[in-house]
Amino acid sequence: MASGLTFRNTAGPDAHQAVAFRSDSDLSIIEDCEFLGNQDTLYVHSLRQFYKKCRIQGNVDFIFGNSASVFQDCEILVAPRQLKPEKGENNAVTAHGRTDPAQSTGLVFQNCLINGTDEYMRYYYSKPKVHKNFLGRPWKEFSRTVFINGVMEALINPNGWLPWKGDFALKTLFYGEFGNTGPGSILSNRVPWST
């Protein structure tokens, strides 16, 4: 268990992969904690994990791994990605890494807010067409991610989800959305391979 802690990777946006917290702990409970970084902030590597009322901040694939993880009442924030963030970027909030269809792993986000930091949103609103943010992309073939009853702010791209490369895993993944609200939750323009 962990409560009331901040886990921060201070490597900066030009360091690429820089994990702030990695968990392989089964039945772990993390409550009221902050995870701050850029790319790959929170590595939910394996087993069963529960995150409650946490603040998770990053940009590229910043919640990733192959665990069975539930995030409840969390604040998920996109942060500026590059040294020159005004030029734009593509960010994916999640990258689930399920490798076998028999695994019972996946990422579930319930009652979570998906937004950007104040600094990021200034860049986003100044040029929304060059700042593209997605709910997730398939790191491995059987990726599973679901968003339920959350709030998705305007920075979420209408497509919702981003391919990893070409058509990799698009026929074997499962991405779900149910009961979400906010300008980024509109399902009418979602990619056809999400559910």
C-alpha positions in Angstrom: 0.0 0.0 0.0 1.0 3.6 -0.6 -0.8 6.8 0.4 0.0 10.5 0.2 3.3 10.2 -1.8 4.7 11.9 -4.9 6.7 9.8 -7.3 8.6 12.1 -9.8 11.0 11.5 -12.6 12.9 14.8 -13.2 14.7 13.7 -16.3 12.8 16.1 -18.4 10.9 15.9 -21.7 14.0 15.3 -23.8 15.0 12.2 -21.9 12.4 10.0 -23.7 11.6 6.9 -21.6 11.9 7.9 -17.9 9.7 5.9 -15.5 8.7 7.5 -12.2 7.1 4.4 -10.7 7.1 0.7 -11.7 4.9 -1.8 -9.9 5.1 -5.6 -10.0 3.2 -5.9 -6.7 0.1 -8.1 -6.6 -3.0 -6.7 -4.9 -1.3 -3.3 -4.4 -3.4 -0.3 -3.4 -2.2 3.2 -4.2 -4.3 6.1 -2.9 -3.9 9.9 -3.0 -0.5 9.7 -4.7 1.0 11.7 -7.5 3.0 10.2 -10.4 4.8 13.0 -12.3 7.0 12.6 -15.4 6.9 12.7 -19.2 7.2 9.6 -21.3 6.3 6.3 -19.5 5.6 7.9 -16.1 3.7 5.0 -14.5 4.7 1.4 -15.4 2.0 -0.9 -14.2 4.2 -3.8 -15.2 2.3 -6.9 -14.0 -0.2 -8.6 -11.6 -3.2 -6.8 -10.0 -3.1 -3.1 -9.0 -5.6 -0.5 -7.7 -5.2 3.3 -7.9 -7.6 5.6 -6.1 -7.7 9.4 -6.2 -4.3 9.7 -7.8 -2.8 12.3 -10.0 -0.9 10.9 -13.0 0.9 13.3 -15.3 2.9 12.7 -18.5 2.7 12.6 -22.2 3.9 9.6 -24.4 2.3 6.3 -23.2 2.5 7.6 -19.7 0.4 4.8 -18.2 1.7 1.5 -19.6 2.3 -2.1 -18.8 0.6 -5.5 -18.7 -1.1 -5.5 -15.4 -4.8 -5.8 -14.4 -5.1 -2.3 -13.1 -8.1 -0.2 -12.0 -7.9 3.6 -11.8 -10.8 5.1 -9.8 -11.4 8.8 -9.3 -8.0 9.7 -10.7 -6.8 12.9 -12.5 -5.0 12.0 -15.7 -3.1 15.0 -17.1 -1.1 15.5 -20.3 2.0 17.6 -19.8 4.1 19.4 -22.5 6.2 16.9 -24.3 9.2 18.5 -25.9 11.7 21.2 -25.3 9.7 23.3 -27.8 6.2 22.2 -27.1 4.6 24.9 -29.2 5.4 22.8 -32.4 2.9 20.1 -31.5 2.9 16.4 -30.9 0.9 13.1 -30.8 0.4 11.8 -27.2 -1.2 8.5 -26.1 -2.3 8.3 -22.4 -2.1 4.5 -22.3 -0.2 1.7 -23.9 -1.4 -1.7 -22.6 1.0 -4.6 -23.2 -1.1 -7.8 -23.1 0.8 -10.5 -25.0 -1.5 -13.5 -24.7 -5.2 -13.7 -25.3 -5.5 -16.0 -22.2 -4.2 -13.3 -19.8 -6.7 -11.5 -17.6 -5.0 -8.2 -17.8 -6.2 -4.8 -18.9 -6.5 -1.1 -17.8 -9.8 0.2 -16.4 -10.4 3.9 -15.8 -13.6 4.6 -13.7 -14.7 8.1 -12.9 -11.4 9.6 -14.0 -10.8 13.1 -15.4 -8.7 13.2 -18.6 -7.3 16.7 -19.2 -4.0 18.6 -19.6 -1.9 20.6 -17.2 -2.5 24.3 -17.2 0.7 24.8 -19.1 -0.2 22.2 -21.7 -3.7 23.5 -22.3 -2.2 27.0 -23.1 -0.3 25.3 -25.9 -3.3 23.2 -26.9 -5.7 26.1 -27.2 -3.2 28.3 -29.1 -2.9 25.6 -31.9 -5.3 22.7 -31.3 -4.7 21.1 -34.7 -1.0 20.3 -34.0 -1.6 19.0 -30.4 -3.2 15.6 -30.7 -4.0 13.4 -27.7 -5.4 9.9 -27.7 -6.7 7.6 -25.0 -4.3 4.9 -25.9 -2.5 2.7 -28.4 -1.7 -1.0 -28.5 1.8 -1.7 -27.3 1.3 -5.4 -27.6 -1.0 -7.6 -29.7 -3.9 -8.1 -27.2 -4.1 -4.7 -25.6 -7.1 -4.0 -23.4 -8.2 -0.6 -22.1 -11.6 0.7 -21.0 -12.8 4.2 -19.8 -16.1 4.2 -17.8 -18.1 7.2 -16.5 -15.2 9.6 -16.8 -14.8 13.2 -18.0 -12.8 13.7 -21.2 -11.8 17.3 -21.9 -11.4 18.9 -25.3 -7.8 17.8 -25.8 -8.8 14.2 -26.7 -8.7 13.8 -30.4 -12.1 12.8 -32.0 -10.5 9.5 -33.3 -10.0 8.6 -29.6 -7.3 5.9 -30.2 -4.0 5.8 -32.0 -2.4 2.9 -33.9 1.0 1.7 -32.8 2.4 1.2 -36.3 0.3 0.3 -39.4 -2.4 -2.2 -38.6 -0.5 -3.9 -35.7 -2.9 -5.4 -33.1 -6.0 -3.6 -34.6 -7.9 -6.9 -35.0 -6.9 -8.3 -31.6 -7.2 -5.4 -29.2 -10.2 -4.3 -27.1 -10.8 -0.6 -26.4 -14.0 0.4 -24.7 -15.7 3.6 -23.7 -19.0 3.8 -21.7 -20.9 6.6 -20.0 -18.2 9.3 -20.4 -18.9 13.0 -20.6 -17.1 16.1 -21.8 -16.1 17.4 -25.2 -13.5 14.7 -25.7 -16.0 11.8 -25.1 -18.0 12.1 -28.3 -18.0 8.7 -30.0 -19.2 9.6 -33.5 -15.7 10.0 -35.0 -13.9 7.2 -33.2 -11.7 4.9 -35.1 -13.6 1.9 -36.4 -11.4 -0.7 -34.6 -12.3 0.5 -31.1 -15.6 -0.6 -29.5 
